[in-house]
Structure formats: C-alpha cells, structure tokens
Amino acid sequence: MTIEIERREYPAAPARYDVIVAGGGPSGTMAAIASARSGAKTLLIERYGFLGGMITNALVGPMQSFHSRDEQLVTGIAQEVIDRLMAIGGSPGHVTDMVGFAPSVTPVDVEKLKFVLQEMCVESGVHLQLHTVVVGVQTSEGRIRALELFNKSGPSSVEAPVYIDCTGDGDVMWMAGVPFDKGRKKDGLAQPMTMMFRMGSVDLARVRAFMKENPEEFVLADGWESCSHVGVSGFFSLVREARLSGELNVERDRVLFFELPAPGEVSVNMTRVIRYDATDGAALSHAEVLARQQVMEVVRFLNKRVPGFERASLINCGTQIGVRESRRIRGLYTLTADDVLTGRCFEDVIARGSYPIDIHSPDSGELHATEIKRASAYDIPYRCLLNKRIRNLLVAGRCISATHEALASARVSPTAMAIGHAAGAAAALAAEEGVDPAALDVGRIQRLIMQHGGNLGIEVKNGA
C-alpha cells in the first residue's frame, strides 16, 4: 500500500522587518505583540518551539506580582494574557499569596500559556521564527545592521531599523559589544539558578492541617487560612533535620512550593545551584546536571518527610534550569535599590514594579528579602532600556540596566512583561518615525502604552 504524504510549501520568511525581537519570554512576547499591534512589521525569534521563556521552559511560577498593596500595576496586554488563560481554565487569576511575600500570585497552566501566547502573537500579526537562535550580530557606526540566525534551514540573516534584546541573558547586546555587568558588585556572583519541577497527587488538605497545627514552622500572611490556593514557605525543622543527617544536601533552608491550577499539583522551588555563571556554556551544562540530581534528592525528601507528599509523584522538570540573573546592560540610567525602596518616580516612566528585593544568596542557602516599606510601587525609567554604544537597540526583561539589588525586584515576570510592552511600543514608534529609540518623545511612548491598557500611574498631556 502506498501512503501519499501531502507536500506543503511554506513561504520563506522575509529578510527585512520594522522591528526584530530576540527572545520569546515574558518580555519578548509582550514586546512583539505591542510592536505588531502598533503597526510595525515584527519578527519574534525564539530558540524553543514554544513561547513563554522562564515561565514555560523553566516552570517558574506562580507569576508574582501584578499588584502593589492597593492597585494593579501590570495591566494592558499582560492582563489580556491572564484573561485568556482564565477563559480556558488555565489560571484562577490573581489570588492572595498565602506566604504574604507578594500582594498577589497568579498560578498558570504552562501548556495553556504556551497556546495563549502563540495565538496572541499570530492574531497580532507577529512573524514567529521558532527553533532559531541568534549566533551573531553585524554592527557598524554604532548601529546593528543585521542579526545572524541559525535553525534547521541553516544560517540566515535578518534586518530591521530597530532591535529589541529580550533574551534574558543579554545575548544580542553582548554580541553587539555593549558594556554590561554581571552579579553583585563585590565579586560578580549572580543569584543561584533553580530547576523547578511539578509534583502531582499532593494531599493539600493534609498540608493545610499541618500548617494550622504548626504555624511557627512557616512564613504566613495574615488571614492565610482563607487563601484559596496553598503556598508554602517553611517546614524549617524538617529541612534542618534532613540536612544534619546528610539526607538532604541541597543548600536550601526551607520547603517552597505553590499550588497549581490542576487539583493536587504543585510547583516546587527547592533546588539551588550556586556560584555558576548562566552565560558560560560549560558552567550552564554542569548546572543542568547538578540541578536534576538535586531534583531527585528533593523528591525523595518530600516523599519521606513532608506531610501531604507521601503519595506524591514527580510529573516533570523544567526544559531548562531557571536563571534569576545574568548580564545587565549598562544603560543611560541604572535602577538602584534606593529607587526601588523609596518608590522613586521618573518622568520617563514606562513600567512599574512592586515586588520586594528578593535576593537568593549567591554563595549560601539563605534568602534575603527587603520589602518596599516606604512606597507601594516604583517607576522604571525608559533610559534603563537604552545604551550609549548601539543606538538602535532596546533591551527588556531581566537584562535591563539595574544594580544586582534592584534587579532582584524588577526581574519577576509581570514586571518583565510590562517592560517588554514598553519596549515594543517604543520600537514601533522609532521604526515609524525613522529615528533612534533615544530620540523619541517619551510622552508618545507613554500614550501608546496607555492606549494598550497599561498603567503608568500618570496622566500624559495630549500632544503629537
């Protein structure tokens, strides 16, 4: 019997665009959608076969936080993502954080998130180039002229007047020769990497009962018992005992997990790979191996010692290890810890954040968190996305210009989504006007963000 296979012709992707976005994570997808919806012919390059970045390929979740103490800061396109997820049963929406670390947490089904992001890009007219990596950057006279790509079709190049680096690790800006920083100031060490994993068949009622009987063992928000979704930061004594006996060797001081949308499923954040550089190929490979070894050790510990996990099973690990921090561009302005803690406002605000300064120690198992006590939110200025070396490049996500401490707040996915939204809007305007991003009237960028539903906490005067 002969089986006839339908042959389909796929048109070759054009080589020139108005805006090219590298990286399809939280910031990159928002940048591409905002750019395309603003009228720019937009290309989104992603190395995996799906979108979502650290949320989907590293299982980093829940998302936190869309809110400050008294308002929702991250709105617009990012909120549209959550609305669409809720409509197909992929998220309960924003719920109160039982741990009390953030104003809200947003659990998501990562498979449904991949679909929602894909569909929003397609509907917005974004050209998707999946399974593709940037392997080189052509520059001249302070501008990027083209990106060199590689995928199953071999090498190719693409051009645009404006580029956005949303790779997380700042790969494009690094290859373009833009100055950057890594890690903390005293020794260059970055926050540790973590292999997130999902477990199923967890008895969450038993977990709640143990928490009620032993509240001193946990970090708990006021009124935690009324929270709809379980979040656990604790079991300190169990972890301490397991580490003393040699049963648990991971440099972690607590059990940390959050309930997912599916019944009995949780996302576990307990592995910790310290003193490794996510931008070093050999180090990253070793970190992946070590992290998966840690996953199996942690699963055994949870099954043996933690109430509610007796019959729980490992579902999957992230496609890759989760990275909190790598390269940070040296921008026209560097966001500081003081900016974050004092809730500083800027005239060129393009996004806002409210997450605590959350530093997982680069050289131990400790977690250091500093809440934003003097203000409920802080501004992220447009200048953090720009640099002096390459004039037609914007960056978004965790590689913006910020200190080690400030990035510990600004790195979270909702904030990255808001920054990406701004970068996409700015890039589309720059391409339309035929100017470098730094030459734009920031008021125009702000107005466009707000037209897309973004919340900048300001009123922008009408103008051209």
Secondary structure, 3 states (H helix, E strand, C coil): CCCCCCCCCCCCCCCECCEEEECCCHHHHHHHHHHHHCCCCEEEECCCCCCCCHHHHCCCCCECCCECCCCECCCHHHHHHHHHHHHCCCCCCCECCCCCCCCCEECCCHHHHHHHHHHHHHHHCCEEECCCEEEEEEEECCEEEEEEEEECCEEEEEECCEEEECCCCCHHHHHCCCCEEECCCCCCCCCCEECCEEEECCCHHHHHHHHHHCHHHECCCCCHHHCCCCEEEECHHHHHHHHHCCCCCCCCCCEEEEECCCCCCEEECCCCECCCCCCCHHHHHHHHHHHHHHHHHHHHHHHHHCCCCCCCEEEEECCCCECCCCEEECCCCCECHHHHHHCCCCCCEEEEECCCEEEECCCCCCEEEECCCCCCCEEEEHHHHCCCCCCCEEECCCCCCECHHHHHHHCCHHHHHHHHHHHHHHHHHHHHHCCCHHHCCHHHHHHHHHHCCCCCCCCCCCCC
